[in-house]
Amino acid sequence: MATNEVFMDIPEVEKVAKSFSSFGDTIKNIANVLQVLSDSLKATAWLSFGATAAVAAFIDGILPAVKAAATEMHDISQAILAAIQAYRTGDTSAAGRFI
């Protein structure tokens, strides 16, 4: 009877987790820039007779999705790190998280 074994190249998987975390940080920074841009456009809307208010409304519409994407990237990074820890300790309780 053949046994299935799971192998993990821990340093490579840690790099993947770090990449997700870095990408999450980048997306979070983009969200912050979009927020500042939206606030600036709203502040100058009276100069453009409302034209910039339309752009600000568009930014405000996509901003929640951008923030959610940043949170998701950080969550994935944490899940990968938890899987690495489970692999190191031999814990099988995290096995169902990635199915």
Distance bins in CASP14 RR format, pairs under 12 A and 6 or more apart:
PFRMAT RR
TARGET T0000
AUTHOR 0000-0000-0000
RMODE 2
METHOD distances of the structure
MODEL  1
4 95 0 0 0 0 0 1 0 0 0 0 0
5 87 0 0 0 0 0 1 0 0 0 0 0
6 13 0 0 0 0 0 1 0 0 0 0 0
6 83 0 0 0 0 0 1 0 0 0 0 0
6 86 0 0 0 0 0 1 0 0 0 0 0
6 87 1 0 0 1 0 0 0 0 0 0 0
6 90 0 0 0 0 1 0 0 0 0 0 0
6 92 0 0 0 0 1 0 0 0 0 0 0
6 94 0 0 0 0 0 1 0 0 0 0 0
6 95 0 0 0 0 1 0 0 0 0 0 0
6 98 0 0 0 0 0 1 0 0 0 0 0
7 13 0 0 0 0 0 1 0 0 0 0 0
7 87 0 0 0 0 1 0 0 0 0 0 0
8 14 0 0 0 0 1 0 0 0 0 0 0
8 16 0 0 0 0 0 1 0 0 0 0 0
8 17 0 0 0 0 0 1 0 0 0 0 0
8 80 0 0 0 0 0 1 0 0 0 0 0
8 83 0 0 0 0 1 0 0 0 0 0 0
8 84 1 0 0 1 0 0 0 0 0 0 0
8 85 0 0 0 0 0 1 0 0 0 0 0
8 86 0 0 0 0 1 0 0 0 0 0 0
8 87 1 0 1 0 0 0 0 0 0 0 0
8 88 0 0 0 0 1 0 0 0 0 0 0
8 90 0 0 0 0 0 1 0 0 0 0 0
8 94 0 0 0 0 0 1 0 0 0 0 0
8 98 0 0 0 0 0 1 0 0 0 0 0
9 15 0 0 0 0 1 0 0 0 0 0 0
9 16 0 0 0 0 1 0 0 0 0 0 0
9 84 0 0 0 0 0 1 0 0 0 0 0
9 87 0 0 0 0 0 1 0 0 0 0 0
10 16 0 0 0 0 0 1 0 0 0 0 0
10 17 0 0 0 0 0 1 0 0 0 0 0
10 80 0 0 0 0 0 1 0 0 0 0 0
10 81 0 0 0 0 0 1 0 0 0 0 0
10 83 0 0 0 0 0 1 0 0 0 0 0
10 84 1 0 1 0 0 0 0 0 0 0 0
10 85 0 0 0 0 0 1 0 0 0 0 0
10 86 0 0 0 0 0 1 0 0 0 0 0
10 87 1 0 0 1 0 0 0 0 0 0 0
10 88 1 0 0 1 0 0 0 0 0 0 0
11 17 0 0 0 0 0 1 0 0 0 0 0
11 18 0 0 0 0 0 1 0 0 0 0 0
11 84 0 0 0 0 1 0 0 0 0 0 0
12 18 0 0 0 0 0 1 0 0 0 0 0
12 19 0 0 0 0 0 1 0 0 0 0 0
12 80 0 0 0 0 0 1 0 0 0 0 0
12 84 0 0 0 0 0 1 0 0 0 0 0
13 19 0 0 0 0 0 1 0 0 0 0 0
13 20 0 0 0 0 0 1 0 0 0 0 0
13 77 0 0 0 0 0 1 0 0 0 0 0
13 79 0 0 0 0 0 1 0 0 0 0 0
13 80 1 0 0 1 0 0 0 0 0 0 0
13 81 0 0 0 0 1 0 0 0 0 0 0
13 82 0 0 0 0 0 1 0 0 0 0 0
13 83 1 0 0 1 0 0 0 0 0 0 0
13 84 1 0 1 0 0 0 0 0 0 0 0
13 85 0 0 0 0 0 1 0 0 0 0 0
13 86 0 0 0 0 0 1 0 0 0 0 0
13 87 0 0 0 0 1 0 0 0 0 0 0
13 88 0 0 0 0 0 1 0 0 0 0 0
13 98 0 0 0 0 0 1 0 0 0 0 0
14 20 0 0 0 0 0 1 0 0 0 0 0
14 21 0 0 0 0 0 1 0 0 0 0 0
14 77 0 0 0 0 0 1 0 0 0 0 0
14 80 0 0 0 0 1 0 0 0 0 0 0
14 81 1 0 0 1 0 0 0 0 0 0 0
14 83 0 0 0 0 0 1 0 0 0 0 0
14 84 1 0 0 1 0 0 0 0 0 0 0
14 85 0 0 0 0 0 1 0 0 0 0 0
14 87 0 0 0 0 0 1 0 0 0 0 0
14 88 0 0 0 0 0 1 0 0 0 0 0
15 21 0 0 0 0 0 1 0 0 0 0 0
15 22 0 0 0 0 0 1 0 0 0 0 0
15 77 0 0 0 0 0 1 0 0 0 0 0
15 80 0 0 0 0 0 1 0 0 0 0 0
15 81 0 0 0 0 0 1 0 0 0 0 0
15 84 0 0 0 0 0 1 0 0 0 0 0
16 22 0 0 0 0 0 1 0 0 0 0 0
16 23 0 0 0 0 0 1 0 0 0 0 0
16 73 0 0 0 0 0 1 0 0 0 0 0
16 76 0 0 0 0 1 0 0 0 0 0 0
16 77 0 0 0 0 1 0 0 0 0 0 0
16 79 0 0 0 0 0 1 0 0 0 0 0
16 80 1 0 0 1 0 0 0 0 0 0 0
16 81 0 0 0 0 1 0 0 0 0 0 0
16 83 0 0 0 0 0 1 0 0 0 0 0
16 84 0 0 0 0 1 0 0 0 0 0 0
17 23 0 0 0 0 0 1 0 0 0 0 0
17 24 0 0 0 0 0 1 0 0 0 0 0
17 73 0 0 0 0 0 1 0 0 0 0 0
17 74 0 0 0 0 0 1 0 0 0 0 0
17 75 0 0 0 0 0 1 0 0 0 0 0
17 76 0 0 0 0 1 0 0 0 0 0 0
17 77 1 0 1 0 0 0 0 0 0 0 0
17 78 0 0 0 0 1 0 0 0 0 0 0
17 79 0 0 0 0 1 0 0 0 0 0 0
17 80 1 1 0 0 0 0 0 0 0 0 0
17 81 1 0 1 0 0 0 0 0 0 0 0
17 82 0 0 0 0 1 0 0 0 0 0 0
17 83 0 0 0 0 1 0 0 0 0 0 0
17 84 1 0 0 1 0 0 0 0 0 0 0
17 85 0 0 0 0 0 1 0 0 0 0 0
18 24 0 0 0 0 0 1 0 0 0 0 0
18 25 0 0 0 0 0 1 0 0 0 0 0
18 73 0 0 0 0 0 1 0 0 0 0 0
18 74 0 0 0 0 0 1 0 0 0 0 0
18 76 0 0 0 0 0 1 0 0 0 0 0
18 77 1 0 0 1 0 0 0 0 0 0 0
18 78 0 0 0 0 0 1 0 0 0 0 0
18 80 0 0 0 0 1 0 0 0 0 0 0
18 81 0 0 0 0 1 0 0 0 0 0 0
18 84 0 0 0 0 0 1 0 0 0 0 0
19 25 0 0 0 0 0 1 0 0 0 0 0
19 26 0 0 0 0 0 1 0 0 0 0 0
19 73 0 0 0 0 1 0 0 0 0 0 0
19 74 0 0 0 0 0 1 0 0 0 0 0
19 76 0 0 0 0 1 0 0 0 0 0 0
19 77 0 0 0 0 1 0 0 0 0 0 0
19 80 0 0 0 0 1 0 0 0 0 0 0
20 26 0 0 0 0 0 1 0 0 0 0 0
20 27 0 0 0 0 0 1 0 0 0 0 0
20 69 0 0 0 0 0 1 0 0 0 0 0
20 70 0 0 0 0 0 1 0 0 0 0 0
20 71 0 0 0 0 0 1 0 0 0 0 0
20 72 0 0 0 0 1 0 0 0 0 0 0
20 73 1 0 1 0 0 0 0 0 0 0 0
20 74 1 0 0 1 0 0 0 0 0 0 0
20 75 0 0 0 0 1 0 0 0 0 0 0
20 76 1 0 1 0 0 0 0 0 0 0 0
20 77 1 1 0 0 0 0 0 0 0 0 0
20 78 0 0 0 0 1 0 0 0 0 0 0
20 79 0 0 0 0 1 0 0 0 0 0 0
20 80 1 0 0 1 0 0 0 0 0 0 0
20 81 0 0 0 0 1 0 0 0 0 0 0
21 27 0 0 0 0 0 1 0 0 0 0 0
21 28 0 0 0 0 0 1 0 0 0 0 0
21 70 0 0 0 0 0 1 0 0 0 0 0
21 71 0 0 0 0 0 1 0 0 0 0 0
21 72 0 0 0 0 0 1 0 0 0 0 0
21 73 1 0 0 1 0 0 0 0 0 0 0
21 74 1 0 0 1 0 0 0 0 0 0 0
21 75 0 0 0 0 0 1 0 0 0 0 0
21 76 0 0 0 0 1 0 0 0 0 0 0
21 77 1 0 1 0 0 0 0 0 0 0 0
21 78 0 0 0 0 1 0 0 0 0 0 0
21 79 0 0 0 0 0 1 0 0 0 0 0
21 80 0 0 0 0 1 0 0 0 0 0 0
21 81 0 0 0 0 1 0 0 0 0 0 0
22 28 0 0 0 0 0 1 0 0 0 0 0
22 29 0 0 0 0 0 1 0 0 0 0 0
22 70 0 0 0 0 0 1 0 0 0 0 0
22 73 0 0 0 0 1 0 0 0 0 0 0
22 74 0 0 0 0 0 1 0 0 0 0 0
22 76 0 0 0 0 0 1 0 0 0 0 0
22 77 0 0 0 0 1 0 0 0 0 0 0
23 29 0 0 0 0 0 1 0 0 0 0 0
23 30 0 0 0 0 0 1 0 0 0 0 0
23 69 0 0 0 0 1 0 0 0 0 0 0
23 70 0 0 0 0 1 0 0 0 0 0 0
23 71 0 0 0 0 0 1 0 0 0 0 0
23 72 0 0 0 0 0 1 0 0 0 0 0
23 73 1 0 1 0 0 0 0 0 0 0 0
23 74 0 0 0 0 1 0 0 0 0 0 0
23 76 0 0 0 0 1 0 0 0 0 0 0
23 77 0 0 0 0 1 0 0 0 0 0 0
24 30 0 0 0 0 1 0 0 0 0 0 0
24 31 0 0 0 0 1 0 0 0 0 0 0
24 66 0 0 0 0 0 1 0 0 0 0 0
24 67 0 0 0 0 0 1 0 0 0 0 0
24 68 0 0 0 0 0 1 0 0 0 0 0
24 69 1 0 0 1 0 0 0 0 0 0 0
24 70 1 0 1 0 0 0 0 0 0 0 0
24 71 0 0 0 0 1 0 0 0 0 0 0
24 72 0 0 0 0 1 0 0 0 0 0 0
24 73 1 1 0 0 0 0 0 0 0 0 0
24 74 1 0 1 0 0 0 0 0 0 0 0
24 75 0 0 0 0 1 0 0 0 0 0 0
24 76 0 0 0 0 1 0 0 0 0 0 0
24 77 1 0 0 1 0 0 0 0 0 0 0
24 78 0 0 0 0 0 1 0 0 0 0 0
25 31 0 0 0 0 0 1 0 0 0 0 0
25 32 0 0 0 0 0 1 0 0 0 0 0
25 69 0 0 0 0 0 1 0 0 0 0 0
25 70 1 0 0 1 0 0 0 0 0 0 0
25 71 0 0 0 0 0 1 0 0 0 0 0
25 73 0 0 0 0 1 0 0 0 0 0 0
25 74 0 0 0 0 1 0 0 0 0 0 0
25 77 0 0 0 0 1 0 0 0 0 0 0
26 32 0 0 0 0 0 1 0 0 0 0 0
26 33 0 0 0 0 0 1 0 0 0 0 0
26 66 0 0 0 0 0 1 0 0 0 0 0
26 69 0 0 0 0 0 1 0 0 0 0 0
26 70 0 0 0 0 1 0 0 0 0 0 0
26 73 0 0 0 0 1 0 0 0 0 0 0
26 74 0 0 0 0 0 1 0 0 0 0 0
27 33 0 0 0 0 0 1 0 0 0 0 0
27 34 0 0 0 0 0 1 0 0 0 0 0
27 62 0 0 0 0 0 1 0 0 0 0 0
27 63 0 0 0 0 0 1 0 0 0 0 0
27 65 0 0 0 0 0 1 0 0 0 0 0
27 66 1 0 0 1 0 0 0 0 0 0 0
27 67 0 0 0 0 1 0 0 0 0 0 0
27 68 0 0 0 0 1 0 0 0 0 0 0
27 69 1 0 1 0 0 0 0 0 0 0 0
27 70 1 1 0 0 0 0 0 0 0 0 0
27 71 0 0 0 0 1 0 0 0 0 0 0
27 72 0 0 0 0 1 0 0 0 0 0 0
27 73 1 0 0 1 0 0 0 0 0 0 0
27 74 0 0 0 0 1 0 0 0 0 0 0
27 76 0 0 0 0 0 1 0 0 0 0 0
28 34 0 0 0 0 0 1 0 0 0 0 0
28 35 0 0 0 0 0 1 0 0 0 0 0
28 63 0 0 0 0 0 1 0 0 0 0 0
28 66 0 0 0 0 1 0 0 0 0 0 0
28 67 1 0 0 1 0 0 0 0 0 0 0
28 68 0 0 0 0 0 1 0 0 0 0 0
28 69 0 0 0 0 1 0 0 0 0 0 0
28 70 1 0 1 0 0 0 0 0 0 0 0
28 71 0 0 0 0 1 0 0 0 0 0 0
28 72 0 0 0 0 0 1 0 0 0 0 0
28 73 0 0 0 0 1 0 0 0 0 0 0
28 74 0 0 0 0 1 0 0 0 0 0 0
29 35 0 0 0 0 0 1 0 0 0 0 0
29 36 0 0 0 0 0 1 0 0 0 0 0
29 66 0 0 0 0 0 1 0 0 0 0 0
29 67 0 0 0 0 0 1 0 0 0 0 0
29 70 0 0 0 0 1 0 0 0 0 0 0
30 36 0 0 0 0 0 1 0 0 0 0 0
30 37 0 0 0 0 0 1 0 0 0 0 0
30 59 0 0 0 0 0 1 0 0 0 0 0
30 62 0 0 0 0 0 1 0 0 0 0 0
30 63 0 0 0 0 1 0 0 0 0 0 0
30 65 0 0 0 0 0 1 0 0 0 0 0
30 66 1 0 0 1 0 0 0 0 0 0 0
30 67 0 0 0 0 1 0 0 0 0 0 0
30 69 0 0 0 0 1 0 0 0 0 0 0
30 70 0 0 0 0 1 0 0 0 0 0 0
30 73 0 0 0 0 0 1 0 0 0 0 0
31 37 0 0 0 0 0 1 0 0 0 0 0
31 38 0 0 0 0 0 1 0 0 0 0 0
31 59 0 0 0 0 0 1 0 0 0 0 0
31 60 0 0 0 0 0 1 0 0 0 0 0
31 61 0 0 0 0 0 1 0 0 0 0 0
31 62 0 0 0 0 1 0 0 0 0 0 0
31 63 1 0 0 1 0 0 0 0 0 0 0
31 64 0 0 0 0 1 0 0 0 0 0 0
31 65 0 0 0 0 1 0 0 0 0 0 0
31 66 1 0 1 0 0 0 0 0 0 0 0
31 67 1 0 1 0 0 0 0 0 0 0 0
31 68 0 0 0 0 1 0 0 0 0 0 0
31 69 0 0 0 0 1 0 0 0 0 0 0
31 70 1 0 0 1 0 0 0 0 0 0 0
31 71 0 0 0 0 1 0 0 0 0 0 0
31 73 0 0 0 0 0 1 0 0 0 0 0
32 38 0 0 0 0 0 1 0 0 0 0 0
32 39 0 0 0 0 0 1 0 0 0 0 0
32 63 0 0 0 0 1 0 0 0 0 0 0
32 66 0 0 0 0 1 0 0 0 0 0 0
32 67 0 0 0 0 1 0 0 0 0 0 0
32 70 0 0 0 0 1 0 0 0 0 0 0
33 39 0 0 0 0 0 1 0 0 0 0 0
33 40 0 0 0 0 0 1 0 0 0 0 0
33 59 0 0 0 0 1 0 0 0 0 0 0
33 63 0 0 0 0 0 1 0 0 0 0 0
33 66 0 0 0 0 1 0 0 0 0 0 0
34 40 0 0 0 0 0 1 0 0 0 0 0
34 41 0 0 0 0 0 1 0 0 0 0 0
34 55 0 0 0 0 0 1 0 0 0 0 0
34 56 0 0 0 0 1 0 0 0 0 0 0
34 58 0 0 0 0 0 1 0 0 0 0 0
34 59 1 0 1 0 0 0 0 0 0 0 0
34 60 0 0 0 0 1 0 0 0 0 0 0
34 61 0 0 0 0 1 0 0 0 0 0 0
34 62 1 0 0 1 0 0 0 0 0 0 0
34 63 1 0 1 0 0 0 0 0 0 0 0
34 64 0 0 0 0 0 1 0 0 0 0 0
34 65 0 0 0 0 0 1 0 0 0 0 0
34 66 1 0 0 1 0 0 0 0 0 0 0
34 67 0 0 0 0 1 0 0 0 0 0 0
34 69 0 0 0 0 0 1 0 0 0 0 0
34 70 0 0 0 0 0 1 0 0 0 0 0
35 41 0 0 0 0 0 1 0 0 0 0 0
35 42 0 0 0 0 0 1 0 0 0 0 0
35 56 0 0 0 0 0 1 0 0 0 0 0
35 59 0 0 0 0 1 0 0 0 0 0 0
35 60 0 0 0 0 1 0 0 0 0 0 0
35 61 0 0 0 0 0 1 0 0 0 0 0
35 62 0 0 0 0 0 1 0 0 0 0 0
35 63 1 0 0 1 0 0 0 0 0 0 0
35 64 0 0 0 0 0 1 0 0 0 0 0
35 66 0 0 0 0 1 0 0 0 0 0 0
35 67 0 0 0 0 1 0 0 0 0 0 0
36 42 0 0 0 0 0 1 0 0 0 0 0
36 43 0 0 0 0 0 1 0 0 0 0 0
36 56 0 0 0 0 0 1 0 0 0 0 0
36 59 0 0 0 0 0 1 0 0 0 0 0
36 63 0 0 0 0 0 1 0 0 0 0 0
37 43 0 0 0 0 0 1 0 0 0 0 0
37 44 0 0 0 0 0 1 0 0 0 0 0
37 52 0 0 0 0 1 0 0 0 0 0 0
37 55 0 0 0 0 1 0 0 0 0 0 0
37 56 1 0 0 1 0 0 0 0 0 0 0
37 58 0 0 0 0 0 1 0 0 0 0 0
37 59 1 0 0 1 0 0 0 0 0 0 0
37 60 0 0 0 0 0 1 0 0 0 0 0
37 62 0 0 0 0 0 1 0 0 0 0 0
37 63 0 0 0 0 1 0 0 0 0 0 0
37 66 0 0 0 0 0 1 0 0 0 0 0
38 44 0 0 0 0 0 1 0 0 0 0 0
38 45 0 0 0 0 0 1 0 0 0 0 0
38 52 0 0 0 0 1 0 0 0 0 0 0
38 53 0 0 0 0 1 0 0 0 0 0 0
38 54 0 0 0 0 0 1 0 0 0 0 0
38 55 0 0 0 0 1 0 0 0 0 0 0
38 56 1 0 1 0 0 0 0 0 0 0 0
38 57 0 0 0 0 1 0 0 0 0 0 0
38 58 0 0 0 0 1 0 0 0 0 0 0
38 59 1 0 1 0 0 0 0 0 0 0 0
38 60 1 0 1 0 0 0 0 0 0 0 0
38 61 0 0 0 0 1 0 0 0 0 0 0
38 62 0 0 0 0 1 0 0 0 0 0 0
38 63 1 0 0 1 0 0 0 0 0 0 0
38 64 0 0 0 0 0 1 0 0 0 0 0
38 66 0 0 0 0 0 1 0 0 0 0 0
39 45 0 0 0 0 0 1 0 0 0 0 0
39 52 0 0 0 0 0 1 0 0 0 0 0
39 53 0 0 0 0 0 1 0 0 0 0 0
39 56 1 0 0 1 0 0 0 0 0 0 0
39 59 0 0 0 0 1 0 0 0 0 0 0
39 60 0 0 0 0 1 0 0 0 0 0 0
39 63 0 0 0 0 0 1 0 0 0 0 0
40 47 0 0 0 0 0 1 0 0 0 0 0
40 48 0 0 0 0 0 1 0 0 0 0 0
40 52 0 0 0 0 1 0 0 0 0 0 0
40 53 0 0 0 0 0 1 0 0 0 0 0
40 55 0 0 0 0 0 1 0 0 0 0 0
40 56 0 0 0 0 1 0 0 0 0 0 0
40 59 0 0 0 0 0 1 0 0 0 0 0
41 47 0 0 0 0 0 1 0 0 0 0 0
41 48 0 0 0 0 1 0 0 0 0 0 0
41 50 0 0 0 0 1 0 0 0 0 0 0
41 51 0 0 0 0 1 0 0 0 0 0 0
41 52 1 0 1 0 0 0 0 0 0 0 0
41 53 1 0 0 1 0 0 0 0 0 0 0
41 54 0 0 0 0 1 0 0 0 0 0 0
41 55 1 0 1 0 0 0 0 0 0 0 0
41 56 1 1 0 0 0 0 0 0 0 0 0
41 57 0 0 0 0 1 0 0 0 0 0 0
41 58 0 0 0 0 1 0 0 0 0 0 0
41 59 1 0 0 1 0 0 0 0 0 0 0
41 60 0 0 0 0 1 0 0 0 0 0 0
42 48 0 0 0 0 0 1 0 0 0 0 0
42 50 0 0 0 0 1 0 0 0 0 0 0
42 51 0 0 0 0 0 1 0 0 0 0 0
42 52 1 0 0 1 0 0 0 0 0 0 0
42 53 1 0 0 1 0 0 0 0 0 0 0
42 54 0 0 0 0 0 1 0 0 0 0 0
42 55 0 0 0 0 1 0 0 0 0 0 0
42 56 1 0 1 0 0 0 0 0 0 0 0
42 57 0 0 0 0 1 0 0 0 0 0 0
42 59 0 0 0 0 1 0 0 0 0 0 0
42 60 0 0 0 0 1 0 0 0 0 0 0
43 50 0 0 0 0 0 1 0 0 0 0 0
43 52 0 0 0 0 1 0 0 0 0 0 0
43 53 0 0 0 0 0 1 0 0 0 0 0
43 56 0 0 0 0 1 0 0 0 0 0 0
44 50 0 0 0 0 1 0 0 0 0 0 0
44 51 0 0 0 0 1 0 0 0 0 0 0
44 52 1 0 1 0 0 0 0 0 0 0 0
44 53 0 0 0 0 1 0 0 0 0 0 0
44 55 0 0 0 0 0 1 0 0 0 0 0
44 56 0 0 0 0 1 0 0 0 0 0 0
45 51 1 0 0 1 0 0 0 0 0 0 0
45 52 1 0 1 0 0 0 0 0 0 0 0
45 53 1 0 1 0 0 0 0 0 0 0 0
45 54 0 0 0 0 1 0 0 0 0 0 0
45 55 0 0 0 0 1 0 0 0 0 0 0
45 56 1 0 0 1 0 0 0 0 0 0 0
45 57 0 0 0 0 1 0 0 0 0 0 0
46 52 0 0 0 0 1 0 0 0 0 0 0
46 53 0 0 0 0 1 0 0 0 0 0 0
47 53 0 0 0 0 0 1 0 0 0 0 0
48 54 0 0 0 0 1 0 0 0 0 0 0
48 55 0 0 0 0 1 0 0 0 0 0 0
48 56 0 0 0 0 0 1 0 0 0 0 0
50 56 0 0 0 0 1 0 0 0 0 0 0
50 57 0 0 0 0 0 1 0 0 0 0 0
51 57 0 0 0 0 0 1 0 0 0 0 0
51 58 0 0 0 0 0 1 0 0 0 0 0
52 58 0 0 0 0 0 1 0 0 0 0 0
52 59 0 0 0 0 0 1 0 0 0 0 0
53 59 0 0 0 0 0 1 0 0 0 0 0
53 60 0 0 0 0 0 1 0 0 0 0 0
54 60 0 0 0 0 0 1 0 0 0 0 0
54 61 0 0 0 0 0 1 0 0 0 0 0
55 61 0 0 0 0 0 1 0 0 0 0 0
55 62 0 0 0 0 0 1 0 0 0 0 0
56 62 0 0 0 0 0 1 0 0 0 0 0
56 63 0 0 0 0 0 1 0 0 0 0 0
57 63 0 0 0 0 0 1 0 0 0 0 0
59 65 0 0 0 0 0 1 0 0 0 0 0
59 66 0 0 0 0 1 0 0 0 0 0 0
60 66 0 0 0 0 0 1 0 0 0 0 0
60 67 0 0 0 0 0 1 0 0 0 0 0
61 67 0 0 0 0 0 1 0 0 0 0 0
61 68 0 0 0 0 0 1 0 0 0 0 0
62 68 0 0 0 0 0 1 0 0 0 0 0
62 69 0 0 0 0 0 1 0 0 0 0 0
63 69 0 0 0 0 0 1 0 0 0 0 0
63 70 0 0 0 0 0 1 0 0 0 0 0
64 70 0 0 0 0 0 1 0 0 0 0 0
64 71 0 0 0 0 0 1 0 0 0 0 0
65 71 0 0 0 0 0 1 0 0 0 0 0
65 72 0 0 0 0 0 1 0 0 0 0 0
66 72 0 0 0 0 0 1 0 0 0 0 0
66 73 0 0 0 0 0 1 0 0 0 0 0
67 73 0 0 0 0 0 1 0 0 0 0 0
67 74 0 0 0 0 0 1 0 0 0 0 0
68 74 0 0 0 0 0 1 0 0 0 0 0
68 75 0 0 0 0 0 1 0 0 0 0 0
69 75 0 0 0 0 0 1 0 0 0 0 0
69 76 0 0 0 0 0 1 0 0 0 0 0
70 76 0 0 0 0 0 1 0 0 0 0 0
70 77 0 0 0 0 0 1 0 0 0 0 0
71 77 0 0 0 0 0 1 0 0 0 0 0
71 78 0 0 0 0 0 1 0 0 0 0 0
72 78 0 0 0 0 0 1 0 0 0 0 0
72 79 0 0 0 0 0 1 0 0 0 0 0
73 79 0 0 0 0 0 1 0 0 0 0 0
73 80 0 0 0 0 0 1 0 0 0 0 0
74 80 0 0 0 0 0 1 0 0 0 0 0
74 81 0 0 0 0 0 1 0 0 0 0 0
75 81 0 0 0 0 0 1 0 0 0 0 0
75 82 0 0 0 0 0 1 0 0 0 0 0
75 97 0 0 0 0 0 1 0 0 0 0 0
76 82 0 0 0 0 0 1 0 0 0 0 0
76 83 0 0 0 0 0 1 0 0 0 0 0
76 97 0 0 0 0 0 1 0 0 0 0 0
76 98 0 0 0 0 0 1 0 0 0 0 0
77 83 0 0 0 0 0 1 0 0 0 0 0
77 84 0 0 0 0 0 1 0 0 0 0 0
78 84 0 0 0 0 0 1 0 0 0 0 0
78 85 0 0 0 0 0 1 0 0 0 0 0
78 94 0 0 0 0 0 1 0 0 0 0 0
78 97 0 0 0 0 0 1 0 0 0 0 0
79 85 0 0 0 0 0 1 0 0 0 0 0
79 86 0 0 0 0 0 1 0 0 0 0 0
79 94 0 0 0 0 1 0 0 0 0 0 0
79 96 0 0 0 0 0 1 0 0 0 0 0
79 97 1 0 0 1 0 0 0 0 0 0 0
79 98 1 0 0 1 0 0 0 0 0 0 0
80 86 0 0 0 0 0 1 0 0 0 0 0
80 87 0 0 0 0 0 1 0 0 0 0 0
80 94 0 0 0 0 0 1 0 0 0 0 0
80 97 0 0 0 0 1 0 0 0 0 0 0
80 98 0 0 0 0 1 0 0 0 0 0 0
81 87 0 0 0 0 0 1 0 0 0 0 0
81 88 0 0 0 0 0 1 0 0 0 0 0
81 94 0 0 0 0 0 1 0 0 0 0 0
81 97 0 0 0 0 0 1 0 0 0 0 0
82 88 0 0 0 0 0 1 0 0 0 0 0
82 89 0 0 0 0 0 1 0 0 0 0 0
82 91 0 0 0 0 1 0 0 0 0 0 0
82 93 0 0 0 0 1 0 0 0 0 0 0
82 94 1 0 1 0 0 0 0 0 0 0 0
82 95 0 0 0 0 0 1 0 0 0 0 0
82 96 0 0 0 0 0 1 0 0 0 0 0
82 97 1 0 0 1 0 0 0 0 0 0 0
82 98 0 0 0 0 0 1 0 0 0 0 0
83 89 0 0 0 0 0 1 0 0 0 0 0
83 90 0 0 0 0 0 1 0 0 0 0 0
83 91 0 0 0 0 1 0 0 0 0 0 0
83 92 0 0 0 0 0 1 0 0 0 0 0
83 93 0 0 0 0 0 1 0 0 0 0 0
83 94 1 0 1 0 0 0 0 0 0 0 0
83 95 0 0 0 0 1 0 0 0 0 0 0
83 96 0 0 0 0 1 0 0 0 0 0 0
83 97 1 0 0 1 0 0 0 0 0 0 0
83 98 1 0 0 1 0 0 0 0 0 0 0
83 99 0 0 0 0 0 1 0 0 0 0 0
84 90 0 0 0 0 0 1 0 0 0 0 0
84 91 0 0 0 0 0 1 0 0 0 0 0
84 94 0 0 0 0 1 0 0 0 0 0 0
84 98 0 0 0 0 0 1 0 0 0 0 0
85 91 1 0 0 1 0 0 0 0 0 0 0
85 93 0 0 0 0 0 1 0 0 0 0 0
85 94 0 0 0 0 1 0 0 0 0 0 0
86 92 1 0 0 1 0 0 0 0 0 0 0
86 93 1 0 0 1 0 0 0 0 0 0 0
86 94 1 1 0 0 0 0 0 0 0 0 0
86 95 1 0 0 1 0 0 0 0 0 0 0
86 96 0 0 0 0 0 1 0 0 0 0 0
86 97 0 0 0 0 1 0 0 0 0 0 0
86 98 0 0 0 0 0 1 0 0 0 0 0
87 93 0 0 0 0 0 1 0 0 0 0 0
87 94 0 0 0 0 1 0 0 0 0 0 0
87 95 0 0 0 0 1 0 0 0 0 0 0
87 97 0 0 0 0 0 1 0 0 0 0 0
87 98 0 0 0 0 0 1 0 0 0 0 0
88 94 0 0 0 0 0 1 0 0 0 0 0
91 97 0 0 0 0 0 1 0 0 0 0 0
END
